[in-house]
Amino acid sequence: MGSNYQLAPYGGTIMILQMALLQGWQGAIYELWRERNRYYHDGLSLPPVRVANHVIVSVENKCSAMHQLGSKRGLSIL
């Protein structure tokens, strides 16, 4: 009722949301792994806000790459 999303046939909006969640999850796991390695190997640690920013940038980059490779979902995730 209060949602701005319109469900497309066969749940198109739900598929886009699932893809966005998957990209966010993968980006978070990757950046946490990098942060762990940075701390383990270099003894350095980034502030949580900076790690979160890295996650957002990696998701944006992945979506842009998907769009450039011809995927219709790349821009809709952003």
N, CA and C atoms as a LAMMPS dump frame, in Angstrom:
ITEM: TIMESTEP
0
ITEM: NUMBER OF ATOMS
234
ITEM: BOX BOUNDS ff ff ff
-5.0000000000000000e+02 5.0000000000000000e+02
-5.0000000000000000e+02 5.0000000000000000e+02
-5.0000000000000000e+02 5.0000000000000000e+02
ITEM: ATOMS id mol type element x y z
1 1 1 N 0.815 -1.186 0
2 1 2 C 0 0 0
3 1 3 C 0.864 1.257 0
4 2 1 N 1.81 1.35 0.938
5 2 2 C 2.671 2.509 1.001
6 2 3 C 3.94 2.334 0.186
7 3 1 N 4.042 1.247 -0.554
8 3 2 C 5.263 0.951 -1.299
9 3 3 C 5.265 1.657 -2.646
10 4 1 N 6.429 2.078 -3.06
11 4 2 C 6.581 2.696 -4.371
12 4 3 C 6.901 1.67 -5.446
13 5 1 N 7.078 0.414 -5.067
14 5 2 C 7.453 -0.63 -6.011
15 5 3 C 6.208 -1.264 -6.611
16 6 1 N 6.266 -1.504 -7.898
17 6 2 C 5.202 -2.211 -8.582
18 6 3 C 5.716 -3.597 -8.942
19 7 1 N 4.962 -4.604 -8.606
20 7 2 C 5.377 -5.959 -8.938
21 7 3 C 5.109 -6.23 -10.408
22 8 1 N 6.149 -6.604 -11.099
23 8 2 C 6.041 -6.971 -12.504
24 8 3 C 5.572 -8.419 -12.584
25 9 1 N 5.098 -8.846 -13.751
26 9 2 C 4.736 -10.252 -13.888
27 9 3 C 5.905 -11.152 -13.518
28 10 1 N 5.614 -12.235 -12.856
29 10 2 C 6.599 -13.214 -12.405
30 10 3 C 7.554 -12.64 -11.359
31 11 1 N 7.141 -11.614 -10.642
32 11 2 C 7.939 -11.104 -9.534
33 11 3 C 9.212 -10.407 -9.941
34 12 1 N 9.197 -9.61 -10.987
35 12 2 C 10.4 -8.93 -11.462
36 12 3 C 11.055 -8.07 -10.407
37 13 1 N 10.244 -7.346 -9.629
38 13 2 C 10.801 -6.493 -8.584
39 13 3 C 11.443 -7.33 -7.496
40 14 1 N 10.841 -8.444 -7.168
41 14 2 C 11.404 -9.325 -6.145
42 14 3 C 12.75 -9.867 -6.607
43 15 1 N 12.863 -10.218 -7.88
44 15 2 C 14.136 -10.713 -8.405
45 15 3 C 15.211 -9.635 -8.335
46 16 1 N 14.847 -8.388 -8.615
47 16 2 C 15.812 -7.292 -8.547
48 16 3 C 16.266 -7.086 -7.109
49 17 1 N 15.324 -7.135 -6.166
50 17 2 C 15.684 -6.99 -4.755
51 17 3 C 16.588 -8.124 -4.293
52 18 1 N 16.291 -9.341 -4.736
53 18 2 C 17.137 -10.478 -4.376
54 18 3 C 18.537 -10.319 -4.956
55 19 1 N 18.633 -9.843 -6.187
56 19 2 C 19.936 -9.626 -6.811
57 19 3 C 20.701 -8.53 -6.073
58 20 1 N 20.008 -7.465 -5.684
59 20 2 C 20.659 -6.378 -4.94
60 20 3 C 21.162 -6.877 -3.591
61 21 1 N 20.355 -7.674 -2.902
62 21 2 C 20.791 -8.24 -1.622
63 21 3 C 21.989 -9.156 -1.802
64 22 1 N 21.978 -9.952 -2.847
65 22 2 C 23.098 -10.845 -3.115
66 22 3 C 24.373 -10.052 -3.39
67 23 1 N 24.267 -9.002 -4.197
68 23 2 C 25.442 -8.179 -4.493
69 23 3 C 25.964 -7.506 -3.226
70 24 1 N 25.057 -7.013 -2.391
71 24 2 C 25.462 -6.399 -1.129
72 24 3 C 26.123 -7.39 -0.196
73 25 1 N 25.558 -8.593 -0.11
74 25 2 C 26.12 -9.644 0.737
75 25 3 C 27.522 -10.025 0.268
76 26 1 N 27.675 -10.25 -1.027
77 26 2 C 28.984 -10.623 -1.561
78 26 3 C 30.005 -9.506 -1.36
79 27 1 N 29.582 -8.269 -1.565
80 27 2 C 30.477 -7.135 -1.349
81 27 3 C 30.901 -7.02 0.104
82 28 1 N 29.971 -7.249 1.022
83 28 2 C 30.288 -7.172 2.452
84 28 3 C 31.265 -8.265 2.858
85 29 1 N 31.023 -9.488 2.404
86 29 2 C 31.921 -10.597 2.742
87 29 3 C 33.319 -10.323 2.195
88 30 1 N 33.403 -9.861 0.956
89 30 2 C 34.701 -9.586 0.342
90 30 3 C 35.453 -8.497 1.098
91 31 1 N 34.779 -7.404 1.432
92 31 2 C 35.449 -6.302 2.123
93 31 3 C 35.831 -6.683 3.553
94 32 1 N 35.019 -7.497 4.225
95 32 2 C 35.395 -7.975 5.562
96 32 3 C 36.621 -8.884 5.482
97 33 1 N 36.687 -9.698 4.444
98 33 2 C 37.853 -10.557 4.239
99 33 3 C 39.098 -9.705 4
100 34 1 N 38.963 -8.654 3.173
101 34 2 C 40.096 -7.753 2.929
102 34 3 C 40.527 -7.044 4.211
103 35 1 N 39.553 -6.628 5.02
104 35 2 C 39.873 -5.95 6.279
105 35 3 C 40.602 -6.898 7.228
106 36 1 N 40.15 -8.14 7.275
107 36 2 C 40.81 -9.14 8.107
108 36 3 C 42.244 -9.337 7.65
109 37 1 N 42.467 -9.461 6.346
110 37 2 C 43.82 -9.635 5.814
111 37 3 C 44.684 -8.399 6.056
112 38 1 N 44.095 -7.232 5.92
113 38 2 C 44.838 -5.995 6.172
114 38 3 C 45.326 -5.963 7.625
115 39 1 N 44.452 -6.339 8.547
116 39 2 C 44.817 -6.344 9.962
117 39 3 C 45.841 -7.441 10.254
118 40 1 N 45.624 -8.62 9.691
119 40 2 C 46.494 -9.772 9.955
120 40 3 C 47.895 -9.559 9.389
121 41 1 N 47.987 -9.068 8.157
122 41 2 C 49.28 -8.94 7.486
123 41 3 C 49.988 -7.612 7.754
124 42 1 N 49.23 -6.526 7.841
125 42 2 C 49.839 -5.202 7.973
126 42 3 C 49.689 -4.6 9.368
127 43 1 N 48.818 -5.175 10.184
128 43 2 C 48.57 -4.625 11.504
129 43 3 C 47.755 -3.342 11.475
130 44 1 N 47.118 -3.063 10.348
131 44 2 C 46.316 -1.853 10.191
132 44 3 C 44.838 -2.206 10.137
133 45 1 N 44.014 -1.282 10.573
134 45 2 C 42.576 -1.49 10.532
135 45 3 C 41.894 -0.194 10.111
136 46 1 N 40.91 -0.306 9.251
137 46 2 C 40.148 0.86 8.811
138 46 3 C 38.948 1.071 9.733
139 47 1 N 38.48 2.308 9.843
140 47 2 C 37.256 2.558 10.61
141 47 3 C 36.062 1.855 9.943
142 48 1 N 35.07 1.433 10.729
143 48 2 C 33.904 0.74 10.157
144 48 3 C 33.197 1.533 9.057
145 49 1 N 33.146 2.848 9.197
146 49 2 C 32.488 3.669 8.17
147 49 3 C 33.223 3.54 6.842
148 50 1 N 34.518 3.48 6.89
149 50 2 C 35.312 3.355 5.658
150 50 3 C 35.119 1.975 5.025
151 51 1 N 35.044 0.931 5.852
152 51 2 C 34.789 -0.414 5.326
153 51 3 C 33.411 -0.451 4.67
154 52 1 N 32.412 0.151 5.312
155 52 2 C 31.066 0.204 4.731
156 52 3 C 31.082 0.955 3.401
157 53 1 N 31.861 2.019 3.324
158 53 2 C 31.983 2.768 2.075
159 53 3 C 32.604 1.9 0.984
160 54 1 N 33.589 1.096 1.34
161 54 2 C 34.202 0.177 0.376
162 54 3 C 33.167 -0.828 -0.141
163 55 1 N 32.283 -1.295 0.739
164 55 2 C 31.229 -2.231 0.326
165 55 3 C 30.324 -1.562 -0.701
166 56 1 N 29.894 -0.354 -0.42
167 56 2 C 28.994 0.364 -1.331
168 56 3 C 29.662 0.6 -2.678
169 57 1 N 30.915 1.012 -2.661
170 57 2 C 31.642 1.263 -3.91
171 57 3 C 31.806 -0.029 -4.707
172 58 1 N 32.091 -1.142 -4.034
173 58 2 C 32.266 -2.404 -4.758
174 58 3 C 30.959 -2.858 -5.397
175 59 1 N 29.828 -2.647 -4.711
176 59 2 C 28.529 -3.002 -5.296
177 59 3 C 28.235 -2.102 -6.496
178 60 1 N 28.5 -0.812 -6.368
179 60 2 C 28.288 0.101 -7.499
180 60 3 C 29.156 -0.286 -8.69
181 61 1 N 30.406 -0.631 -8.433
182 61 2 C 31.307 -1.037 -9.518
183 61 3 C 30.829 -2.319 -10.185
184 62 1 N 30.359 -3.271 -9.394
185 62 2 C 29.868 -4.533 -9.954
186 62 3 C 28.635 -4.286 -10.823
187 63 1 N 27.727 -3.424 -10.358
188 63 2 C 26.529 -3.12 -11.139
189 63 3 C 26.88 -2.402 -12.437
190 64 1 N 27.834 -1.488 -12.375
191 64 2 C 28.274 -0.796 -13.592
192 64 3 C 28.906 -1.775 -14.574
193 65 1 N 29.692 -2.703 -14.059
194 65 2 C 30.31 -3.713 -14.921
195 65 3 C 29.247 -4.601 -15.555
196 66 1 N 28.225 -4.988 -14.772
197 66 2 C 27.141 -5.802 -15.321
198 66 3 C 26.447 -5.053 -16.455
199 67 1 N 26.216 -3.764 -16.256
200 67 2 C 25.559 -2.955 -17.286
201 67 3 C 26.421 -2.871 -18.543
202 68 1 N 27.711 -2.646 -18.376
203 68 2 C 28.611 -2.53 -19.523
204 68 3 C 28.737 -3.845 -20.281
205 69 1 N 28.535 -4.959 -19.575
206 69 2 C 28.599 -6.262 -20.234
207 69 3 C 27.263 -6.667 -20.852
208 70 1 N 26.268 -5.776 -20.76
209 70 2 C 25.002 -6.036 -21.427
210 70 3 C 23.904 -6.587 -20.549
211 71 1 N 24.128 -6.703 -19.255
212 71 2 C 23.082 -7.196 -18.366
213 71 3 C 22.035 -6.11 -18.158
214 72 1 N 20.775 -6.485 -18.25
215 72 2 C 19.692 -5.529 -18.044
216 72 3 C 19.513 -5.211 -16.559
217 73 1 N 20.051 -6.035 -15.692
218 73 2 C 19.847 -5.862 -14.26
219 73 3 C 20.856 -4.926 -13.611
220 74 1 N 21.943 -4.626 -14.283
221 74 2 C 22.994 -3.815 -13.685
222 74 3 C 22.508 -2.477 -13.16
223 75 1 N 21.807 -1.728 -13.993
224 75 2 C 21.339 -0.405 -13.573
225 75 3 C 20.143 -0.483 -12.641
226 76 1 N 19.3 -1.484 -12.804
227 76 2 C 18.113 -1.57 -11.958
228 76 3 C 18.472 -1.863 -10.508
229 77 1 N 19.627 -2.467 -10.277
230 77 2 C 20.056 -2.749 -8.908
231 77 3 C 20.477 -1.462 -8.22
232 78 1 N 21.113 -0.568 -8.972
233 78 2 C 21.551 0.696 -8.381
234 78 3 C 20.351 1.496 -7.984
